[in-house]
C-alpha cells in the first residue's frame, strides 16, 4: 500500500488520473484482457480526460458496488453511463457489465446476476487483469461495504463468505441509500490485481489514519481491506 501525498484535491485527482491512464496504456500494449471496476461518487473524478486511445475491445467496464434503485441520480452505473469516460469507452469498442435494475429484479437477483457476470468474465479471461478504483468514506466504508462495529458477526456473514464474490444487503440507517450490492472482501483480496484509490478532504482524515495504523478492525473500518489488497496506490491531499 503506497500513499501519494498531494498539495490539494485537484493535484490528487490529476495524479490518480495520470497513473490510471499510464496503467491503461501498458495494458493496451499487451492487449491483455482487463476488467475495470469503478467506485462511484468522487472516485468518478479520476476518469476525467481518459480517452478511447487507451481503451479498446480488451477492456470490460463496470462498477465495484451498486445502489439498488431505478433512479438514475442514485444508481452508480446509471451515473457512470453518462460520463465522458464511458462514452469514450463505448467508442473504443469496450464491453461493459450493466448493473442497472431490470424489470421486476429483486436486490438478491441483481446481486446474483452481477456475481455471475464477474465469474463468467474470469472464466473467459483466465489471464485477465482486474483493476479497481476505490474511495474511503468519512465513516471508513469503502466500495459500498458499511461498518458494523456493533455487530462483527453480521459483518462477517455479509462480507467474509469465502466463496461469495458479491453480497446484496440492507445497510439500514448507516447510509441514505441502504439497499446495496457490492464485491465481498474475499473478492477484493484475491481477485483484484491493482487499486487506484482517491481519498480527499480533511473530513476523511480519521478514516485514512484508521486505514494506515497497524492494528484495527475491518468491521469498524472496512477500508482497511486496502491493506490486504495487491498493488494499492492511495492518492490523497490529507497530511
DABELCOR-V331756 format. One record per pair of residues at least 12 apart in sequence whose C-alpha atoms are under 10 Angstrom apart, sorted by the first residue. I is the first residue (numbers start at 1). J is the second residue. If there is no record, write none. Layout:
BEGIN
i->[I & I]
j->[J & J]
END
This chain:
BEGIN
i->[1 & 1 & 1 & 1 & 1 & 1 & 1 & 1 & 1 & 1 & 1 & 2 & 2 & 2 & 2 & 2 & 2 & 3 & 3 & 3 & 3 & 3 & 3 & 3 & 4 & 4 & 4 & 4 & 4 & 4 & 4 & 4 & 4 & 5 & 5 & 5 & 5 & 5 & 5 & 6 & 6 & 6 & 6 & 6 & 6 & 7 & 7 & 7 & 7 & 8 & 8 & 8 & 8 & 8 & 9 & 9 & 9 & 9 & 9 & 9 & 9 & 9 & 10 & 10 & 10 & 10 & 10 & 11 & 11 & 11 & 12 & 12 & 12 & 12 & 12 & 12 & 12 & 12 & 12 & 13 & 13 & 13 & 13 & 13 & 13 & 13 & 13 & 13 & 13 & 13 & 13 & 13 & 13 & 14 & 14 & 14 & 14 & 14 & 14 & 15 & 15 & 15 & 15 & 16 & 16 & 16 & 16 & 16 & 16 & 16 & 16 & 16 & 16 & 16 & 16 & 17 & 17 & 17 & 17 & 17 & 17 & 17 & 17 & 17 & 17 & 17 & 18 & 18 & 18 & 18 & 18 & 19 & 19 & 19 & 19 & 20 & 20 & 20 & 20 & 20 & 20 & 20 & 20 & 21 & 21 & 21 & 21 & 21 & 21 & 21 & 22 & 22 & 23 & 23 & 23 & 24 & 24 & 24 & 24 & 24 & 24 & 24 & 24 & 25 & 25 & 25 & 26 & 27 & 27 & 27 & 27 & 27 & 28 & 28 & 28 & 28 & 28 & 28 & 28 & 29 & 30 & 31 & 31 & 31 & 31 & 31 & 31 & 32 & 32 & 32 & 32 & 32 & 32 & 33 & 33 & 33 & 33 & 33 & 33 & 33 & 33 & 33 & 33 & 33 & 33 & 33 & 33 & 34 & 34 & 34 & 34 & 34 & 34 & 34 & 34 & 34 & 34 & 34 & 34 & 34 & 34 & 34 & 35 & 35 & 35 & 35 & 35 & 35 & 35 & 35 & 35 & 35 & 35 & 35 & 35 & 35 & 35 & 35 & 35 & 35 & 35 & 36 & 36 & 36 & 36 & 36 & 36 & 36 & 36 & 36 & 36 & 36 & 36 & 36 & 36 & 36 & 37 & 37 & 37 & 37 & 37 & 37 & 37 & 37 & 37 & 37 & 37 & 37 & 37 & 37 & 37 & 37 & 38 & 38 & 38 & 38 & 38 & 38 & 38 & 38 & 38 & 38 & 38 & 38 & 38 & 38 & 38 & 38 & 39 & 39 & 39 & 39 & 39 & 39 & 39 & 39 & 39 & 39 & 39 & 39 & 39 & 39 & 39 & 39 & 39 & 39 & 40 & 40 & 40 & 40 & 40 & 40 & 40 & 40 & 40 & 40 & 40 & 40 & 40 & 40 & 40 & 40 & 41 & 41 & 41 & 41 & 41 & 41 & 42 & 42 & 42 & 42 & 42 & 42 & 43 & 43 & 43 & 43 & 43 & 43 & 43 & 43 & 43 & 44 & 44 & 44 & 44 & 44 & 44 & 44 & 44 & 44 & 45 & 45 & 45 & 46 & 46 & 46 & 46 & 46 & 47 & 47 & 47 & 47 & 47 & 47 & 48 & 48 & 48 & 49 & 49 & 49 & 50 & 50 & 50 & 50 & 50 & 51 & 51 & 51 & 51 & 51 & 51 & 51 & 51 & 52 & 52 & 52 & 52 & 52 & 52 & 52 & 52 & 52 & 52 & 53 & 53 & 53 & 53 & 54 & 54 & 54 & 55 & 55 & 55 & 55 & 55 & 55 & 55 & 55 & 56 & 56 & 56 & 56 & 56 & 56 & 56 & 56 & 57 & 57 & 57 & 57 & 57 & 57 & 57 & 58 & 58 & 58 & 58 & 58 & 59 & 59 & 59 & 59 & 59 & 59 & 59 & 59 & 59 & 59 & 60 & 60 & 60 & 60 & 60 & 60 & 60 & 60 & 60 & 61 & 61 & 61 & 61 & 61 & 61 & 61 & 61 & 61 & 61 & 61 & 62 & 62 & 62 & 62 & 62 & 62 & 62 & 62 & 62 & 62 & 62 & 62 & 62 & 63 & 63 & 63 & 63 & 63 & 63 & 63 & 63 & 63 & 63 & 63 & 63 & 63 & 64 & 64 & 64 & 64 & 64 & 64 & 64 & 64 & 64 & 64 & 64 & 64 & 64 & 64 & 64 & 64 & 64 & 65 & 65 & 65 & 65 & 65 & 65 & 65 & 65 & 65 & 65 & 65 & 65 & 65 & 65 & 65 & 65 & 65 & 66 & 66 & 66 & 66 & 66 & 66 & 66 & 66 & 66 & 66 & 66 & 66 & 66 & 66 & 66 & 66 & 67 & 67 & 67 & 67 & 67 & 67 & 67 & 67 & 67 & 67 & 67 & 67 & 68 & 68 & 68 & 68 & 68 & 68 & 68 & 68 & 68 & 68 & 68 & 68 & 68 & 68 & 68 & 68 & 68 & 69 & 69 & 69 & 69 & 69 & 69 & 70 & 70 & 70 & 70 & 71 & 71 & 72 & 74 & 75 & 75 & 75 & 75 & 76 & 76 & 77 & 77 & 77 & 77 & 77 & 78 & 78 & 78 & 78 & 81 & 96 & 97 & 97 & 97 & 97 & 97 & 98 & 98 & 98 & 99 & 99 & 99 & 99 & 99 & 106 & 107 & 107 & 107 & 107 & 107 & 107 & 107 & 108 & 108 & 108 & 108 & 108 & 108 & 109 & 110 & 110 & 110 & 110 & 110 & 111 & 111 & 111 & 111 & 111 & 111 & 111 & 111 & 111 & 112 & 112 & 112 & 112 & 112 & 112 & 113 & 114 & 114 & 114 & 114 & 114 & 114 & 115 & 115 & 115 & 115 & 115 & 115 & 115 & 116 & 116 & 118 & 118 & 118 & 119 & 122 & 128 & 129 & 129 & 129 & 129 & 130 & 130 & 130 & 130 & 130 & 130 & 131 & 131 & 131 & 131 & 131 & 131 & 131 & 131 & 132 & 132 & 132 & 132 & 132 & 132 & 132 & 132 & 133 & 133 & 133 & 133 & 133 & 133 & 133 & 133 & 134 & 134 & 134 & 134 & 134 & 134 & 134 & 134 & 134 & 134 & 135 & 135 & 135 & 135 & 135 & 135 & 135 & 135 & 136 & 136 & 136 & 136 & 136 & 136 & 136 & 136 & 136 & 136 & 136 & 136 & 136 & 137 & 137 & 137 & 137 & 137 & 137 & 137 & 137 & 137 & 138 & 138 & 138 & 138 & 138 & 138 & 138 & 138 & 138 & 138 & 139 & 139 & 139 & 139 & 139 & 139 & 139 & 139 & 139 & 139 & 140 & 140 & 140 & 140 & 140 & 140 & 140 & 140 & 140 & 140 & 140 & 140 & 140 & 140 & 140 & 141 & 141 & 141 & 141 & 141 & 141 & 141 & 141 & 141 & 142 & 142 & 142 & 142 & 142 & 142 & 142 & 142 & 143 & 143 & 143 & 143 & 143 & 143 & 143 & 143 & 144 & 144 & 144 & 144 & 144 & 144 & 144 & 144 & 144 & 144 & 144 & 145 & 145 & 145 & 145 & 145 & 145 & 145 & 145 & 145 & 145 & 145 & 145 & 145 & 145 & 145 & 145 & 146 & 146 & 146 & 146 & 146 & 146 & 146 & 146 & 146 & 146 & 146 & 146 & 146 & 146 & 147 & 147 & 147 & 147 & 147 & 147 & 147 & 147 & 147 & 148 & 148 & 148 & 148 & 148 & 148 & 148 & 148 & 149 & 149 & 149 & 149 & 149 & 149 & 150 & 150 & 151 & 151 & 152 & 152 & 152 & 152 & 153 & 154 & 155 & 155 & 155 & 155 & 156 & 156 & 156 & 158 & 158 & 158 & 159 & 159 & 159 & 159 & 159 & 159 & 159 & 159 & 160 & 160 & 160 & 160 & 161 & 161 & 161 & 161 & 162 & 162 & 162 & 162 & 163 & 163 & 163 & 164 & 164 & 164 & 164 & 164 & 165 & 165 & 165 & 165 & 165 & 165 & 165 & 165 & 166 & 166 & 166 & 166 & 166 & 166 & 166 & 167 & 167 & 167 & 167 & 167 & 167 & 168 & 168 & 168 & 168 & 168 & 169 & 169 & 185 & 185 & 185 & 185 & 185 & 185 & 186 & 186 & 186 & 187 & 188 & 188 & 188 & 188 & 188 & 189 & 189 & 189 & 189 & 189 & 189 & 190 & 190 & 190 & 191 & 191 & 192 & 192 & 192 & 192 & 193 & 193 & 193 & 193 & 194 & 194 & 194 & 194 & 194 & 195 & 195 & 195 & 195 & 195 & 195 & 195 & 196 & 196 & 196 & 196 & 196 & 197 & 197 & 197 & 197 & 197 & 197 & 198 & 198 & 198 & 198 & 198 & 199 & 199 & 199 & 199 & 199 & 200 & 200 & 200 & 200 & 200 & 201 & 201 & 201 & 202 & 202 & 202 & 202 & 203 & 204 & 204 & 205 & 205 & 205 & 205 & 206 & 207 & 207 & 207 & 207 & 208 & 208 & 208 & 208 & 208 & 208 & 209 & 209 & 209 & 210 & 210 & 210 & 211 & 211 & 211 & 211 & 211 & 212 & 212 & 212 & 213 & 214]
j->[195 & 212 & 226 & 227 & 228 & 229 & 230 & 231 & 232 & 233 & 234 & 227 & 231 & 232 & 233 & 234 & 235 & 197 & 212 & 232 & 233 & 234 & 235 & 236 & 16 & 197 & 198 & 233 & 234 & 235 & 236 & 237 & 238 & 234 & 235 & 236 & 237 & 238 & 239 & 200 & 235 & 236 & 237 & 238 & 239 & 236 & 237 & 238 & 239 & 200 & 201 & 236 & 237 & 238 & 198 & 199 & 200 & 201 & 235 & 236 & 237 & 238 & 45 & 46 & 200 & 236 & 237 & 235 & 236 & 237 & 46 & 198 & 199 & 200 & 234 & 235 & 236 & 237 & 238 & 42 & 43 & 44 & 45 & 46 & 47 & 48 & 197 & 198 & 199 & 200 & 235 & 236 & 237 & 45 & 46 & 47 & 48 & 49 & 235 & 46 & 198 & 235 & 236 & 43 & 45 & 46 & 47 & 133 & 196 & 197 & 198 & 233 & 234 & 235 & 236 & 43 & 44 & 45 & 46 & 47 & 48 & 49 & 50 & 196 & 198 & 235 & 46 & 47 & 48 & 49 & 50 & 46 & 196 & 233 & 235 & 46 & 47 & 50 & 131 & 132 & 133 & 195 & 196 & 46 & 47 & 49 & 50 & 51 & 54 & 55 & 50 & 54 & 54 & 131 & 194 & 36 & 50 & 53 & 54 & 55 & 56 & 59 & 131 & 53 & 54 & 55 & 54 & 54 & 55 & 58 & 59 & 129 & 53 & 54 & 55 & 56 & 57 & 58 & 59 & 54 & 58 & 55 & 56 & 57 & 58 & 59 & 128 & 58 & 59 & 125 & 127 & 128 & 129 & 56 & 57 & 58 & 59 & 60 & 121 & 122 & 124 & 125 & 126 & 127 & 128 & 129 & 130 & 55 & 56 & 57 & 58 & 59 & 60 & 61 & 94 & 121 & 125 & 127 & 128 & 129 & 130 & 131 & 58 & 59 & 60 & 61 & 62 & 95 & 96 & 97 & 118 & 121 & 122 & 125 & 128 & 129 & 130 & 131 & 132 & 192 & 193 & 59 & 60 & 61 & 62 & 63 & 64 & 96 & 129 & 130 & 131 & 132 & 133 & 192 & 194 & 195 & 60 & 61 & 62 & 63 & 64 & 65 & 96 & 97 & 130 & 131 & 132 & 133 & 134 & 183 & 192 & 195 & 61 & 62 & 63 & 64 & 65 & 76 & 77 & 80 & 131 & 132 & 133 & 134 & 135 & 143 & 195 & 196 & 62 & 63 & 64 & 65 & 66 & 76 & 77 & 80 & 132 & 133 & 134 & 135 & 136 & 142 & 143 & 144 & 197 & 198 & 63 & 64 & 65 & 66 & 67 & 74 & 75 & 76 & 77 & 79 & 80 & 133 & 134 & 135 & 143 & 144 & 74 & 76 & 79 & 80 & 134 & 135 & 134 & 135 & 136 & 198 & 199 & 200 & 133 & 134 & 135 & 136 & 196 & 197 & 198 & 199 & 200 & 76 & 79 & 80 & 83 & 85 & 133 & 134 & 135 & 198 & 83 & 85 & 198 & 85 & 133 & 196 & 197 & 198 & 80 & 83 & 84 & 85 & 86 & 133 & 83 & 84 & 85 & 84 & 85 & 88 & 84 & 85 & 86 & 88 & 89 & 84 & 85 & 86 & 87 & 88 & 89 & 91 & 92 & 85 & 86 & 87 & 88 & 89 & 90 & 91 & 92 & 93 & 94 & 88 & 89 & 91 & 92 & 88 & 89 & 92 & 85 & 88 & 89 & 90 & 91 & 92 & 93 & 94 & 88 & 89 & 90 & 91 & 92 & 93 & 94 & 95 & 89 & 90 & 91 & 92 & 93 & 94 & 95 & 92 & 93 & 94 & 95 & 128 & 89 & 90 & 92 & 93 & 94 & 95 & 96 & 128 & 129 & 130 & 89 & 90 & 93 & 94 & 95 & 96 & 97 & 121 & 130 & 77 & 80 & 86 & 89 & 90 & 94 & 95 & 96 & 97 & 98 & 131 & 76 & 77 & 80 & 81 & 86 & 95 & 96 & 97 & 98 & 99 & 114 & 118 & 132 & 76 & 77 & 80 & 96 & 97 & 98 & 99 & 114 & 132 & 133 & 143 & 182 & 183 & 76 & 77 & 99 & 114 & 131 & 132 & 133 & 134 & 142 & 143 & 144 & 166 & 181 & 182 & 183 & 184 & 188 & 77 & 99 & 111 & 114 & 134 & 142 & 143 & 144 & 145 & 166 & 167 & 168 & 180 & 181 & 182 & 183 & 184 & 78 & 99 & 100 & 101 & 110 & 111 & 114 & 143 & 144 & 168 & 177 & 179 & 180 & 181 & 182 & 183 & 99 & 100 & 101 & 107 & 144 & 168 & 177 & 178 & 179 & 180 & 181 & 182 & 99 & 100 & 101 & 105 & 106 & 107 & 108 & 110 & 111 & 168 & 169 & 170 & 177 & 178 & 179 & 180 & 181 & 100 & 101 & 107 & 177 & 179 & 180 & 100 & 101 & 102 & 103 & 100 & 101 & 100 & 177 & 99 & 100 & 101 & 177 & 99 & 100 & 97 & 98 & 99 & 100 & 101 & 98 & 99 & 100 & 101 & 98 & 117 & 113 & 114 & 117 & 118 & 121 & 113 & 114 & 117 & 111 & 113 & 114 & 117 & 181 & 168 & 167 & 168 & 169 & 170 & 179 & 180 & 181 & 166 & 167 & 168 & 169 & 180 & 181 & 168 & 166 & 167 & 168 & 180 & 181 & 165 & 166 & 167 & 168 & 169 & 180 & 181 & 182 & 183 & 164 & 165 & 166 & 167 & 168 & 181 & 166 & 165 & 166 & 167 & 181 & 182 & 183 & 164 & 165 & 166 & 167 & 181 & 182 & 183 & 165 & 166 & 165 & 166 & 183 & 165 & 191 & 193 & 191 & 192 & 193 & 194 & 188 & 191 & 192 & 193 & 194 & 195 & 191 & 192 & 193 & 194 & 195 & 196 & 230 & 231 & 188 & 192 & 193 & 194 & 195 & 196 & 197 & 232 & 194 & 195 & 196 & 197 & 198 & 232 & 233 & 234 & 195 & 196 & 197 & 198 & 199 & 223 & 226 & 232 & 233 & 234 & 196 & 197 & 198 & 199 & 200 & 223 & 234 & 235 & 197 & 198 & 199 & 200 & 204 & 207 & 208 & 211 & 221 & 222 & 223 & 224 & 226 & 199 & 200 & 203 & 204 & 207 & 208 & 221 & 222 & 223 & 199 & 201 & 202 & 203 & 204 & 205 & 206 & 207 & 208 & 221 & 174 & 203 & 204 & 206 & 207 & 208 & 220 & 221 & 222 & 223 & 204 & 205 & 206 & 207 & 208 & 209 & 210 & 211 & 218 & 219 & 220 & 221 & 222 & 223 & 224 & 207 & 218 & 219 & 220 & 221 & 222 & 223 & 224 & 225 & 182 & 197 & 221 & 222 & 223 & 224 & 225 & 226 & 181 & 182 & 183 & 184 & 185 & 188 & 222 & 223 & 171 & 175 & 177 & 178 & 179 & 180 & 181 & 182 & 183 & 184 & 222 & 158 & 159 & 167 & 169 & 171 & 180 & 181 & 182 & 183 & 184 & 185 & 218 & 219 & 221 & 222 & 223 & 159 & 170 & 171 & 172 & 174 & 175 & 178 & 180 & 218 & 219 & 220 & 221 & 222 & 223 & 171 & 174 & 217 & 218 & 219 & 220 & 221 & 222 & 223 & 171 & 174 & 217 & 218 & 219 & 220 & 221 & 222 & 217 & 218 & 219 & 220 & 221 & 222 & 219 & 220 & 219 & 220 & 217 & 218 & 219 & 220 & 219 & 219 & 218 & 219 & 220 & 222 & 185 & 218 & 219 & 170 & 184 & 185 & 182 & 183 & 184 & 185 & 186 & 187 & 219 & 222 & 184 & 185 & 186 & 187 & 184 & 185 & 186 & 187 & 184 & 185 & 186 & 187 & 184 & 186 & 187 & 183 & 184 & 185 & 186 & 187 & 182 & 183 & 184 & 185 & 186 & 187 & 188 & 191 & 181 & 182 & 183 & 184 & 185 & 186 & 187 & 180 & 181 & 182 & 183 & 184 & 185 & 180 & 181 & 182 & 183 & 184 & 181 & 182 & 218 & 222 & 225 & 226 & 228 & 229 & 225 & 228 & 229 & 229 & 225 & 226 & 228 & 229 & 230 & 225 & 226 & 227 & 228 & 229 & 230 & 228 & 229 & 230 & 229 & 230 & 229 & 230 & 231 & 232 & 229 & 230 & 231 & 232 & 229 & 230 & 231 & 232 & 233 & 226 & 229 & 230 & 231 & 232 & 233 & 234 & 231 & 232 & 233 & 234 & 235 & 226 & 232 & 233 & 234 & 235 & 236 & 233 & 234 & 235 & 236 & 237 & 234 & 235 & 236 & 237 & 238 & 234 & 235 & 236 & 237 & 238 & 236 & 237 & 238 & 236 & 237 & 238 & 239 & 238 & 236 & 238 & 236 & 237 & 238 & 239 & 238 & 221 & 222 & 223 & 224 & 221 & 223 & 224 & 234 & 236 & 238 & 224 & 238 & 239 & 222 & 223 & 224 & 223 & 224 & 225 & 226 & 227 & 224 & 226 & 227 & 227 & 227]
END
